[in-house]
Amino acid sequence: MYSWIVWFHILSFISWYAVLFYLPRLFVYHAENADNEGFVKVVKVMEMKIYKYIGVPAMWATLLSGTYLAIELGFSGNAWLHAKILFVVILVAYFFSLGYFREKFLNDECKKSGKFFRAYNEVPTILLLVIVAMVIIKPF
């Protein structure tokens, strides 16, 4: 059963990361084309669907399967696991911030630039490097 949960966790994680990589890119396009009403209308639908229908379920699937795996591993003597969980908490906060920005764009209230979202799009990449390092290298 454990191997199936690992399999599910990895697939969930990949799905969630697809959203974490793509949604900020949509925000770049949205911010840079705010004056193009037809384009904005389409992008708003894309942002909503990717966040609500892919991102939220994939996040919960990742967190629930990851919680099961963490319990199976045990927290005692696994400092790398504590570090990984810390960075996952930061990743969850980042994901919810994307939801915040999505709502701002939906209401035409987001004043952030495309340049901001280009930089903001790098956050999940940095977290991915750290989280995967914790799992594979176990530096602590």
C-alpha positions in Angstrom: 0.0 0.0 0.0 2.9 2.4 0.8 4.2 2.3 -2.7 0.8 3.2 -4.1 0.6 6.2 -1.8 4.0 7.3 -2.9 2.9 6.9 -6.6 -0.3 8.9 -5.9 1.7 11.6 -3.9 4.2 12.1 -6.8 1.4 12.4 -9.4 -0.5 14.8 -7.2 2.6 16.8 -6.6 3.3 17.0 -10.4 -0.3 18.1 -11.0 -0.1 20.8 -8.3 3.2 22.0 -9.7 1.7 22.4 -13.2 -0.6 24.9 -11.7 2.1 26.6 -9.6 4.2 27.1 -12.8 1.4 28.0 -15.2 -0.9 30.3 -13.2 1.6 33.0 -12.5 2.5 32.9 -16.3 -1.2 33.6 -17.0 -1.0 36.5 -14.5 1.9 37.9 -16.6 -0.3 37.8 -19.7 -3.3 39.2 -17.9 -1.3 42.1 -16.4 0.4 42.9 -19.7 -2.9 42.8 -21.7 -5.3 44.4 -19.3 -6.5 46.8 -22.0 -7.6 43.9 -24.3 -11.1 43.1 -23.0 -11.6 39.9 -25.1 -8.3 38.5 -24.1 -8.8 39.3 -20.4 -12.2 37.6 -20.5 -10.7 34.4 -21.8 -7.7 34.5 -19.3 -10.1 35.0 -16.4 -11.8 31.7 -17.2 -8.5 30.0 -17.6 -7.2 31.3 -14.3 -10.4 30.2 -12.5 -10.4 26.7 -14.0 -6.8 25.9 -13.5 -6.9 27.2 -9.9 -10.2 25.7 -8.7 -10.5 22.5 -10.8 -6.8 21.4 -11.0 -4.9 23.3 -8.3 -7.1 23.0 -5.3 -7.8 19.2 -5.7 -4.1 18.5 -6.6 -2.9 20.5 -3.5 -5.3 18.6 -1.2 -4.3 15.2 -2.7 -0.6 16.1 -2.3 -1.1 17.3 1.3 -3.2 14.3 2.4 -1.0 11.7 0.8 2.1 13.5 2.1 0.7 13.5 5.6 0.1 9.8 5.4 3.7 9.2 4.2 5.1 11.5 6.9 3.2 9.6 9.6 4.5 6.3 8.1 8.1 7.5 8.2 7.8 8.9 11.7 8.8 12.4 12.7 11.4 11.4 15.3 15.0 11.7 14.0 14.0 13.0 10.6 15.1 16.6 10.6 15.0 16.6 6.8 11.3 15.8 7.0 10.7 18.8 9.4 12.5 21.0 6.9 10.5 19.7 4.0 7.3 20.3 5.9 8.3 23.9 6.6 8.9 24.5 2.9 5.7 22.8 2.0 3.9 25.2 4.4 5.5 28.1 2.5 4.4 26.5 -0.8 0.8 26.3 0.5 0.9 29.9 1.5 2.3 30.8 -2.0 -0.6 28.8 -3.6 -3.2 30.7 -1.6 -1.5 34.0 -2.6 -2.1 32.9 -6.2 -5.8 32.6 -5.2 -5.7 36.1 -3.8 -4.2 37.5 -7.0 -6.7 35.6 -9.1 -9.5 37.2 -7.1 -7.9 40.6 -7.6 -7.7 40.0 -11.4 -11.2 38.7 -11.5 -12.4 42.0 -10.0 -10.0 44.1 -12.2 -8.3 45.3 -9.0 -4.8 43.9 -9.4 -2.2 46.6 -9.9 0.9 44.3 -10.1 2.9 44.4 -13.3 3.8 41.6 -15.6 7.4 42.0 -14.4 6.3 41.4 -10.8 4.6 38.1 -11.8 7.6 37.0 -13.8 9.7 37.3 -10.6 6.9 35.8 -8.5 6.8 32.8 -10.9 10.3 31.8 -9.7 9.2 31.2 -6.1 7.8 27.6 -6.8 11.0 26.7 -8.7 13.2 27.6 -5.7 10.9 25.8 -3.3 10.9 22.7 -5.6 14.7 22.6 -5.5 14.7 22.7 -1.7 11.9 20.3 -1.2 13.3 17.6 -3.6 16.7 18.1 -2.0 15.2 17.4 1.4 13.7 14.2 0.2 16.6 12.8 -1.8 19.7 14.2 -0.1 18.3 14.4 3.4 21.0 16.9 4.5 20.1 16.9 8.2 
